[in-house]
Amino acid sequence: MDDDYEIKTEVKRWRIKDIGLLFKKVVYSEAINFYADIIPAEESDRIKFWAASFHKGKRQSKIGRPTKKQKRDIDDFLENRVDH
């Protein structure tokens, strides 16, 4: 226990400390009670900035498909915008 772990992805780097042991799989809401997030403040700020500034226009997963009207509105918007 009390080990530090670093988890890296393309976008984010987490640092966590385990504070308890799990002996079986549990749901996320229970699992988060067994580790502490120790991400430095500057890394957390960088992640928030990156997430806000690099939206590519794709829909987020788990949000659902747009309706036909929403799709037409999106297509019209993308066709009529000025690219510079």
ROBAMAR-143332 format. One record per residue: x, y, z of N, C-alpha, C in turn. Coordinates in Angstrom, 1 decimal, always signed. Example, Ala and Ser with C-alpha at 12.3 -4.5 7.8 and 13.67 -1.06 7.14 Angstrom:
+13.2 | -5.7 | +7.8 | +12.3 | -4.5 | +7.8 | +13.2 | -3.3 | +7.8
+12.8 | -2.2 | +7.1 | +13.7 | -1.1 | +7.1 | +12.9 | +0.0 | +7.9
! end
This chain:
+0.8 | -1.2 | +0.0 | +0.0 | +0.0 | +0.0 | +0.9 | +1.2 | +0.0
+0.2 | +2.4 | -0.2 | +0.9 | +3.7 | -0.3 | +1.9 | +3.7 | -1.4
+1.7 | +3.0 | -2.5 | +2.5 | +3.1 | -3.7 | +1.9 | +4.2 | -4.6
+2.9 | +4.8 | -5.3 | +2.5 | +5.8 | -6.3 | +2.5 | +5.2 | -7.7
+1.5 | +5.5 | -8.5 | +1.5 | +5.0 | -9.9 | +1.3 | +6.2 | -10.8
+1.9 | +6.0 | -12.0 | +1.7 | +7.0 | -13.0 | +1.1 | +6.3 | -14.2
+0.0 | +6.9 | -14.7 | -0.8 | +6.3 | -15.8 | -0.7 | +7.4 | -16.9
-0.2 | +6.9 | -18.1 | -0.1 | +7.9 | -19.2 | -1.0 | +7.5 | -20.4
-1.6 | +8.5 | -21.0 | -2.3 | +8.3 | -22.3 | -1.8 | +9.4 | -23.2
-2.3 | +9.4 | -24.4 | -1.9 | +10.4 | -25.4 | -2.2 | +11.8 | -24.9
-3.3 | +11.9 | -24.1 | -3.8 | +13.2 | -23.7 | -3.5 | +13.6 | -22.3
-3.5 | +12.6 | -21.4 | -3.4 | +13.0 | -20.0 | -2.5 | +12.0 | -19.3
-1.9 | +12.6 | -18.2 | -1.1 | +11.8 | -17.3 | -1.6 | +11.9 | -15.9
-2.0 | +10.7 | -15.3 | -2.5 | +10.7 | -14.0 | -1.4 | +10.3 | -13.0
-1.4 | +10.7 | -11.8 | -0.6 | +10.2 | -10.7 | -1.6 | +9.9 | -9.6
-1.5 | +8.7 | -9.2 | -2.4 | +8.2 | -8.1 | -1.6 | +7.5 | -7.0
-2.2 | +7.5 | -5.8 | -1.6 | +6.8 | -4.7 | -2.6 | +5.8 | -4.2
-2.2 | +4.5 | -4.1 | -3.2 | +3.6 | -3.5 | -3.3 | +3.7 | -2.0
-4.5 | +3.7 | -1.5 | -4.7 | +3.8 | -0.1 | -5.5 | +2.6 | +0.5
-5.7 | +1.6 | -0.3 | -6.4 | +0.4 | +0.2 | -6.3 | -0.7 | -0.8
-6.6 | -1.9 | -0.4 | -6.5 | -3.0 | -1.3 | -7.9 | -3.5 | -1.7
-8.1 | -3.9 | -2.9 | -9.3 | -4.5 | -3.4 | -9.0 | -5.9 | -3.7
-9.9 | -6.8 | -3.2 | -9.7 | -8.2 | -3.4 | -10.6 | -8.8 | -4.5
-11.4 | -8.0 | -5.1 | -12.3 | -8.4 | -6.2 | -12.6 | -7.2 | -7.0
-13.2 | -7.4 | -8.2 | -13.6 | -6.3 | -9.0 | -14.8 | -5.6 | -8.4
-14.8 | -4.3 | -8.4 | -15.9 | -3.5 | -7.8 | -16.2 | -2.4 | -8.8
-17.4 | -1.8 | -8.7 | -17.8 | -0.7 | -9.5 | -16.9 | +0.5 | -9.3
-16.9 | +1.4 | -10.2 | -16.1 | +2.6 | -10.1 | -16.4 | +3.4 | -8.9
-17.6 | +3.6 | -8.6 | -18.0 | +4.4 | -7.4 | -17.4 | +3.9 | -6.1
-17.2 | +2.6 | -6.0 | -16.5 | +2.0 | -4.9 | -15.0 | +2.0 | -5.0
-14.5 | +1.8 | -6.2 | -13.1 | +1.8 | -6.4 | -12.4 | +3.1 | -6.1
-13.0 | +4.2 | -6.4 | -12.4 | +5.5 | -6.2 | -12.1 | +5.8 | -4.7
-12.7 | +5.0 | -3.8 | -12.4 | +5.2 | -2.4 | -11.1 | +4.5 | -2.0
-10.4 | +3.8 | -2.9 | -9.2 | +3.1 | -2.6 | -7.9 | +3.7 | -3.2
-8.1 | +4.9 | -3.9 | -6.9 | +5.6 | -4.3 | -7.1 | +7.1 | -4.2
-6.0 | +7.8 | -4.2 | -6.0 | +9.3 | -4.0 | -5.3 | +9.9 | -5.3
-5.9 | +10.9 | -5.8 | -5.4 | +11.6 | -7.0 | -4.4 | +12.6 | -6.6
-3.1 | +12.4 | -7.1 | -2.0 | +13.3 | -6.6 | -1.4 | +14.0 | -7.9
-2.3 | +14.4 | -8.8 | -1.9 | +15.1 | -10.0 | -1.4 | +16.5 | -9.5
-0.2 | +17.0 | -9.9 | +0.2 | +18.3 | -9.6 | -0.8 | +19.4 | -10.2
-0.9 | +20.5 | -9.5 | -1.8 | +21.6 | -10.0 | -1.6 | +22.0 | -11.4
-0.3 | +22.2 | -11.8 | +0.0 | +22.7 | -13.1 | -0.4 | +21.6 | -14.2
-0.3 | +20.4 | -13.9 | -0.7 | +19.3 | -14.8 | -2.2 | +19.4 | -15.0
-2.9 | +19.5 | -13.9 | -4.4 | +19.6 | -13.9 | -4.9 | +20.8 | -14.7
-4.2 | +21.9 | -14.5 | -4.5 | +23.1 | -15.3 | -4.3 | +22.9 | -16.8
-3.2 | +22.3 | -17.1 | -2.8 | +22.0 | -18.5 | -3.9 | +21.1 | -19.2
-4.4 | +20.1 | -18.4 | -5.4 | +19.2 | -19.0 | -6.7 | +20.0 | -19.2
-7.1 | +20.8 | -18.3 | -8.3 | +21.6 | -18.5 | -8.2 | +22.5 | -19.7
-7.0 | +23.2 | -19.8 | -6.8 | +24.1 | -21.0 | -6.8 | +23.3 | -22.3
-6.1 | +22.1 | -22.3 | -6.0 | +21.3 | -23.5 | -7.4 | +20.9 | -23.9
-8.2 | +20.4 | -23.0 | -9.5 | +19.9 | -23.3 | -10.4 | +21.0 | -23.8
-10.3 | +22.2 | -23.3 | -11.1 | +23.3 | -23.8 | -10.7 | +23.8 | -25.1
-9.4 | +23.8 | -25.5 | -8.9 | +24.4 | -26.7 | -8.8 | +23.6 | -27.9
-9.0 | +22.3 | -27.8 | -8.7 | +21.4 | -28.9 | -10.0 | +20.6 | -29.3
-11.1 | +21.2 | -29.2 | -12.3 | +20.5 | -29.7 | -12.4 | +20.5 | -31.2
-12.4 | +19.3 | -31.8 | -12.3 | +19.2 | -33.2 | -13.6 | +19.2 | -33.9
-14.7 | +19.3 | -33.2 | -16.0 | +19.4 | -33.9 | -16.7 | +18.0 | -34.0
-16.0 | +17.0 | -33.5 | -16.7 | +15.7 | -33.5 | -17.5 | +15.6 | -32.2
-18.6 | +14.7 | -32.3 | -19.4 | +14.6 | -31.1 | -18.7 | +13.7 | -30.1
-19.0 | +14.0 | -28.9 | -18.4 | +13.2 | -27.8 | -19.0 | +11.9 | -27.7
-18.3 | +10.9 | -27.4 | -18.8 | +9.5 | -27.3 | -19.9 | +9.5 | -26.1
-20.8 | +8.6 | -26.3 | -21.9 | +8.4 | -25.3 | -22.9 | +9.5 | -25.2
-22.8 | +10.4 | -26.2 | -23.8 | +11.5 | -26.2 | -25.0 | +11.2 | -27.0
-24.8 | +10.4 | -28.1 | -25.9 | +10.0 | -28.9 | -25.9 | +10.7 | -30.3
-26.6 | +10.2 | -31.2 | -26.6 | +10.8 | -32.5 | -27.5 | +12.0 | -32.6
-27.1 | +13.0 | -33.4 | -28.0 | +14.1 | -33.6 | -29.2 | +13.7 | -34.3
-30.3 | +14.5 | -34.1 | -31.5 | +14.3 | -34.9 | -31.3 | +14.8 | -36.3
-32.2 | +14.5 | -37.2 | -32.1 | +14.9 | -38.6 | -31.9 | +16.4 | -38.7
-32.8 | +17.1 | -37.9 | -32.8 | +18.6 | -37.9 | -31.4 | +19.1 | -37.4
-30.9 | +18.5 | -36.3 | -29.6 | +18.9 | -35.7 | -28.5 | +18.7 | -36.8
-28.6 | +17.5 | -37.4 | -27.6 | +17.2 | -38.4 | -27.6 | +18.2 | -39.6
-28.8 | +18.6 | -40.1 | -28.9 | +19.6 | -41.1 | -28.3 | +20.9 | -40.7
-28.6 | +21.3 | -39.4 | -28.1 | +22.6 | -38.9 | -26.6 | +22.5 | -38.8
-26.1 | +21.4 | -38.4 | -24.6 | +21.3 | -38.3 | -24.0 | +21.4 | -39.6
-24.5 | +20.6 | -40.6 | -24.0 | +20.6 | -42.0 | -24.1 | +22.0 | -42.6
-25.2 | +22.7 | -42.4 | -25.3 | +24.1 | -42.9 | -24.3 | +25.0 | -42.3
-24.1 | +24.9 | -41.0 | -23.1 | +25.7 | -40.3 | -21.7 | +25.5 | -40.8
-21.3 | +24.2 | -41.0 | -20.0 | +23.9 | -41.4 | -19.8 | +24.3 | -42.9
-20.8 | +24.2 | -43.7 | -20.7 | +24.7 | -45.1 | -20.6 | +26.2 | -45.2
-21.2 | +26.9 | -44.4 | -21.3 | +28.4 | -44.5 | -20.2 | +29.1 | -43.7
-19.4 | +28.4 | -42.9 | -18.4 | +29.1 | -42.2 | -17.2 | +29.5 | -43.1
-16.5 | +30.5 | -42.7 | -15.3 | +31.0 | -43.5 | -14.1 | +30.4 | -42.9
-13.3 | +29.6 | -43.7 | -12.1 | +29.0 | -43.2 | -10.9 | +29.9 | -43.6
-10.2 | +30.4 | -42.6 | -9.0 | +31.2 | -42.9 | -7.9 | +30.7 | -42.1
! end
